[in-house]
Amino acid sequence: MKRHETYRKIILIAILIVITAFYIYQEKISLNIEVQITRNFIIQSNFDFIYEHWKEEKLFRLRENEDYKDITAKDQFDYFLKLCDWTHNQWEYSIPDPYPLSNAIDILADIRSKKTGGFCGQYSYVLADVLKSLGFFAVRYVEVWCNTGKSHFAIEVWCDQYEKWILLDPDKNIFYELVDLGIPANAYEIRNSLFTEKKVIAKTADGHRRKLDNINNGLFANFAVSLRSDLLRHTRPLTIHDRFHMFIFFKDHYTNEKVFKGKIPYTHITTRLYDLYYDCNRTRIEYNINNKDKSIALEFFTDQSMANFNGFQISLDRGKNWEISSSHYFKKGDCEKFELWVRSVNTFGRHGCITKAQIFFLY
């Protein structure tokens, strides 16, 4: 009898050991889920930027009234250059007197009727509105100053293709290219080329895209970018005083305040480059691994990086096909490897940069 009792205890202990080992093994499997996400962060500014609202009626009027809506391009950057070229060719450089409103509809109407003229400011306002009317809302105005006090106006637009801000000058019909990388430059990079060995070259934005030798990069010795681009609804022209209040000026050890007679006139001044060169149209992914059922739940965030945000799209085949998604995605561990691409989309159907997540279920 005692012997049977001993055997039963041994069997029970063995069963408990097997059950415990099983759960330990299962836990080990569940914990062995690896996640790799490309560039899973979003750079933000300390300043609030105001973009044009997608319901602005003048955006629709502009797009319907002008023929740039028929322009086609091989990629996003090519599209931007063709729109820059279109803007440049709408009138001959002339003095705006009287000074028109700061929106494309009124500028084009007033210049075409010979009521006034237009130079760098008007070219920039028109190109910015053209871009916004096509769904590229991440656009702002740039004011640059050379060390002799001469100023110039251009725009910067966020380019998803290169995942960065780039400068376009519709007045001169040019863009700038980083020599070492062969990609378009922004105002800071052009300015940086004046003081370092990281050189830029100017190229025409027309179909020839030829290199130019006589462009004054020194104009970019000082620069500021606008904190807003919602000028279509404004009922009076933007003045110099207005610009000093609505732009943010970048200052560092290269800044020469003597240009401004010892006092920088802008209300907003920053030494933090990311306050100007923050991210747009990006998606960040957070995830939670469920050890019990060997699954992973992913959640998507834009951190307000997309103006006029509308939703997300995901691809399960590396961008061949895209489908609308909520801000959540759930995946059971029923395969060895799973890859998901996600991007944000705005109200005009323009999508942003792709964030790629690879999940490895290592059994």
Summary of the structure (lengths in Angstrom):
residues: 363
radius of gyration: 27.6
end to end distance: 44.8
largest distance: 115.3
contacts: 1088
relative contact order: 0.15
helix: 29%
strand: 28%
